[in-house]
């Protein structure tokens, strides 16, 4: 009986760690979007719209990953 209780505690800790990691990943993706916006305001390379689109897609992917983590775990 104690083994079952220990495994459920470990599973809970892993779920919380996964959710926390996904949350930090969203923060990281948001920082990337802000940095890309600042960079495109400063430099004119010709690929500003492509860079912004890639950064926003990365942010959306990270939000989707968090939702997947919450649903699966």
N, CA, C and O atoms as a DFTB+ gen file, in Angstrom:
292 C
 N C O
     1  1       0.822      -1.192       0.000
     2  2       0.000       0.000       0.000
     3  2       0.871       1.264       0.000
     4  3       0.530       2.265      -0.630
     5  1       2.001       1.198       0.718
     6  2       2.874       2.361       0.781
     7  2       3.548       2.620      -0.559
     8  3       3.823       3.770      -0.902
     9  1       3.816       1.565      -1.317
    10  2       4.442       1.727      -2.623
    11  2       3.508       2.487      -3.558
    12  3       3.963       3.332      -4.329
    13  1       2.224       2.203      -3.502
    14  2       1.251       2.900      -4.334
    15  2       1.191       4.370      -3.946
    16  3       1.112       5.237      -4.817
    17  1       1.227       4.657      -2.662
    18  2       1.183       6.031      -2.197
    19  2       2.429       6.792      -2.636
    20  3       2.340       7.955      -3.030
    21  1       3.587       6.145      -2.571
    22  2       4.829       6.776      -2.981
    23  2       4.821       7.067      -4.477
    24  3       5.275       8.130      -4.900
    25  1       4.319       6.150      -5.271
    26  2       4.300       6.366      -6.718
    27  2       3.327       7.482      -7.102
    28  3       3.585       8.219      -8.053
    29  1       2.232       7.613      -6.387
    30  2       1.309       8.707      -6.682
    31  2       1.901      10.051      -6.283
    32  3       1.627      11.061      -6.930
    33  1       2.709      10.080      -5.229
    34  2       3.378      11.320      -4.839
    35  2       4.433      11.710      -5.863
    36  3       4.570      12.885      -6.203
    37  1       5.172      10.735      -6.348
    38  2       6.176      11.003      -7.374
    39  2       5.495      11.493      -8.647
    40  3       5.989      12.419      -9.291
    41  1       4.388      10.898      -9.014
    42  2       3.657      11.315     -10.205
    43  2       3.159      12.754     -10.056
    44  3       3.218      13.533     -11.008
    45  1       2.677      13.102      -8.883
    46  2       2.220      14.467      -8.633
    47  2       3.371      15.461      -8.752
    48  3       3.212      16.531      -9.340
    49  1       4.513      15.113      -8.203
    50  2       5.682      15.987      -8.288
    51  2       6.113      16.166      -9.744
    52  3       6.464      17.273     -10.153
    53  1       6.090      15.094     -10.523
    54  2       6.461      15.182     -11.933
    55  2       5.461      16.028     -12.719
    56  3       5.854      16.791     -13.602
    57  1       4.178      15.897     -12.405
    58  2       3.161      16.717     -13.069
    59  2       3.358      18.190     -12.762
    60  3       3.259      19.030     -13.656
    61  1       3.632      18.508     -11.516
    62  2       3.859      19.897     -11.145
    63  2       5.118      20.444     -11.814
    64  3       5.140      21.591     -12.261
    65  1       6.153      19.628     -11.880
    66  2       7.389      20.050     -12.537
    67  2       7.157      20.288     -14.035
    68  3       7.689      21.244     -14.599
    69  1       6.384      19.441     -14.664
    70  2       6.073      19.616     -16.085
    71  2       5.270      20.876     -16.338
    72  3       5.536      21.603     -17.295
    73  1       4.292      21.138     -15.490
    74  2       3.500      22.357     -15.625
    75  2       4.339      23.601     -15.386
    76  3       4.185      24.602     -16.086
    77  1       5.214      23.542     -14.412
    78  2       6.092      24.676     -14.117
    79  2       7.058      24.919     -15.278
    80  3       7.292      26.065     -15.661
    81  1       7.610      23.856     -15.830
    82  2       8.525      23.990     -16.972
    83  2       7.798      24.589     -18.174
    84  3       8.354      25.440     -18.868
    85  1       6.581      24.163     -18.425
    86  2       5.815      24.715     -19.544
    87  2       5.487      26.189     -19.297
    88  3       5.471      26.986     -20.235
    89  1       5.228      26.549     -18.052
    90  2       4.986      27.954     -17.719
    91  2       6.210      28.809     -17.966
    92  3       6.100      29.908     -18.510
    93  1       7.383      28.316     -17.571
    94  2       8.620      29.042     -17.832
    95  2       8.887      29.142     -19.335
    96  3       9.433      30.140     -19.804
    97  1       8.508      28.125     -20.075
    98  2       8.703      28.143     -21.524
    99  2       7.850      29.231     -22.175
   100  3       8.288      29.867     -23.134
   101  1       6.630      29.450     -21.659
   102  2       5.778      30.520     -22.176
   103  2       6.412      31.879     -21.885
   104  3       6.402      32.768     -22.737
   105  1       6.960      32.037     -20.686
   106  2       7.632      33.295     -20.350
   107  2       8.811      33.522     -21.296
   108  3       9.010      34.633     -21.787
   109  1       9.584      32.480     -21.549
   110  2      10.712      32.562     -22.472
   111  2      10.232      32.955     -23.874
   112  3      10.847      33.805     -24.518
   113  1       9.162      32.358     -24.344
   114  2       8.643      32.662     -25.679
   115  2       8.146      34.100     -25.751
   116  3       8.315      34.763     -26.774
   117  1       7.532      34.590     -24.670
   118  2       7.077      35.975     -24.645
   119  2       8.261      36.937     -24.698
   120  3       8.196      37.968     -25.366
   121  1       9.334      36.604     -23.999
   122  2      10.545      37.431     -24.042
   123  2      11.115      37.452     -25.459
   124  3      11.582      38.492     -25.922
   125  1      11.082      36.321     -26.144
   126  2      11.562      36.278     -27.529
   127  2      10.740      37.204     -28.411
   128  3      11.298      37.915     -29.247
   129  1       9.416      37.207     -28.236
   130  2       8.557      38.091     -29.036
   131  2       8.922      39.549     -28.775
   132  3       9.030      40.340     -29.712
   133  1       9.112      39.904     -27.518
   134  2       9.481      41.288     -27.189
   135  2      10.841      41.654     -27.778
   136  3      11.010      42.752     -28.307
   137  1      11.804      40.751     -27.691
   138  2      13.130      41.028     -28.224
   139  2      13.106      41.171     -29.745
   140  3      13.795      42.026     -30.300
   141  1      12.328      40.350     -30.406
   142  2      12.217      40.452     -31.865
   143  2      11.567      41.778     -32.250
   144  3      11.984      42.420     -33.214
   145  1      10.547      42.186     -31.499
   146  2       9.912      43.467     -31.794
   147  2      10.892      44.623     -31.606
   148  3      10.944      45.528     -32.439
   149  1      11.660      44.605     -30.534
   150  2      12.668      45.653     -30.309
   151  2      13.735      45.636     -31.404
   152  3      14.167      46.685     -31.881
   153  1      14.147      44.442     -31.791
   154  2      15.181      44.314     -32.814
   155  2      14.683      44.856     -34.153
   156  3      15.411      45.563     -34.850
   157  1      13.440      44.522     -34.512
   158  2      12.921      44.981     -35.797
   159  2      12.649      46.477     -35.794
   160  3      12.648      47.101     -36.855
   161  1      12.418      47.068     -34.617
   162  2      12.284      48.521     -34.547
   163  2      13.643      49.186     -34.743
   164  3      13.727      50.267     -35.326
   165  1      14.700      48.551     -34.262
   166  2      16.038      49.129     -34.315
   167  2      16.696      48.916     -35.673
   168  3      17.235      49.854     -36.259
   169  1      16.653      47.699     -36.165
   170  2      17.315      47.353     -37.421
   171  2      16.291      47.150     -38.527
   172  3      15.196      46.638     -38.295
   173  1      16.663      47.555     -39.726
   174  2      15.808      47.307     -40.880
   175  2      16.546      46.345     -41.801
   176  3      17.466      46.729     -42.523
   177  1      16.125      45.099     -41.758
   178  2      16.803      44.063     -42.527
   179  2      16.003      43.704     -43.775
   180  3      16.580      43.303     -44.786
   181  1      14.707      43.841     -43.714
   182  2      13.860      43.437     -44.826
   183  2      13.058      42.190     -44.508
   184  3      12.148      41.827     -45.253
   185  1      13.393      41.532     -43.404
   186  2      12.692      40.304     -43.010
   187  2      11.884      40.510     -41.724
   188  3      11.611      39.552     -41.001
   189  1      11.506      41.756     -41.442
   190  2      10.841      42.039     -40.167
   191  2       9.552      41.246     -40.002
   192  3       9.297      40.688     -38.934
   193  1       8.747      41.195     -41.042
   194  2       7.460      40.498     -40.925
   195  2       7.656      38.994     -40.730
   196  3       6.908      38.356     -39.989
   197  1       8.664      38.433     -41.399
   198  2       8.936      37.004     -41.246
   199  2       9.426      36.707     -39.829
   200  3       8.988      35.737     -39.211
   201  1      10.331      37.537     -39.317
   202  2      10.843      37.329     -37.964
   203  2       9.736      37.443     -36.921
   204  3       9.662      36.638     -35.992
   205  1       8.882      38.442     -37.080
   206  2       7.761      38.597     -36.137
   207  2       6.814      37.401     -36.209
   208  3       6.329      36.925     -35.183
   209  1       6.556      36.922     -37.414
   210  2       5.661      35.786     -37.577
   211  2       6.236      34.531     -36.912
   212  3       5.511      33.781     -36.258
   213  1       7.530      34.312     -37.081
   214  2       8.168      33.143     -36.465
   215  2       8.119      33.259     -34.938
   216  3       7.858      32.270     -34.253
   217  1       8.364      34.448     -34.407
   218  2       8.327      34.646     -32.957
   219  2       6.922      34.426     -32.411
   220  3       6.754      33.811     -31.358
   221  1       5.918      34.919     -33.115
   222  2       4.534      34.737     -32.662
   223  2       4.122      33.276     -32.770
   224  3       3.426      32.763     -31.894
   225  1       4.542      32.605     -33.828
   226  2       4.248      31.170     -33.954
   227  2       4.909      30.385     -32.825
   228  3       4.329      29.427     -32.315
   229  1       6.104      30.779     -32.438
   230  2       6.786      30.123     -31.323
   231  2       6.003      30.324     -30.025
   232  3       5.856      29.393     -29.234
   233  1       5.507      31.531     -29.811
   234  2       4.693      31.804     -28.623
   235  2       3.411      30.972     -28.635
   236  3       3.027      30.402     -27.614
   237  1       2.758      30.904     -29.781
   238  2       1.531      30.102     -29.878
   239  2       1.818      28.620     -29.652
   240  3       1.027      27.923     -29.018
   241  1       2.941      28.141     -30.167
   242  2       3.326      26.757     -29.938
   243  2       3.546      26.492     -28.455
   244  3       3.145      25.447     -27.942
   245  1       4.180      27.433     -27.767
   246  2       4.438      27.236     -26.337
   247  2       3.137      27.251     -25.541
   248  3       3.003      26.512     -24.566
   249  1       2.187      28.075     -25.941
   250  2       0.879      28.070     -25.273
   251  2       0.180      26.739     -25.532
   252  3      -0.423      26.165     -24.626
   253  1       0.259      26.255     -26.759
   254  2      -0.318      24.941     -27.082
   255  2       0.349      23.819     -26.293
   256  3      -0.316      22.875     -25.867
   257  1       1.657      23.924     -26.099
   258  2       2.367      22.913     -25.308
   259  2       1.899      22.931     -23.866
   260  3       1.742      21.873     -23.257
   261  1       1.673      24.118     -23.304
   262  2       1.173      24.204     -21.928
   263  2      -0.217      23.588     -21.826
   264  3      -0.506      22.858     -20.877
   265  1      -1.063      23.872     -22.783
   266  2      -2.416      23.285     -22.776
   267  2      -2.317      21.760     -22.875
   268  3      -3.036      21.046     -22.176
   269  1      -1.439      21.268     -23.730
   270  2      -1.261      19.823     -23.877
   271  2      -0.757      19.203     -22.574
   272  3      -1.211      18.131     -22.174
   273  1       0.179      19.880     -21.917
   274  2       0.686      19.376     -20.641
   275  2      -0.427      19.317     -19.606
   276  3      -0.539      18.338     -18.868
   277  1      -1.248      20.356     -19.547
   278  2      -2.337      20.382     -18.567
   279  2      -3.387      19.309     -18.852
   280  3      -3.950      18.724     -17.927
   281  1      -3.644      19.057     -20.127
   282  2      -4.652      18.054     -20.487
   283  2      -4.103      16.634     -20.274
   284  3      -4.786      15.772     -19.721
   285  1      -2.873      16.409     -20.716
   286  2      -2.314      15.060     -20.643
   287  2      -1.958      14.681     -19.211
   288  3      -2.239      13.568     -18.768
   289  1      -1.342      15.611     -18.494
   290  2      -0.925      15.279     -17.141
   291  2      -2.066      15.504     -16.189
   292  3      -1.921      15.281     -14.987
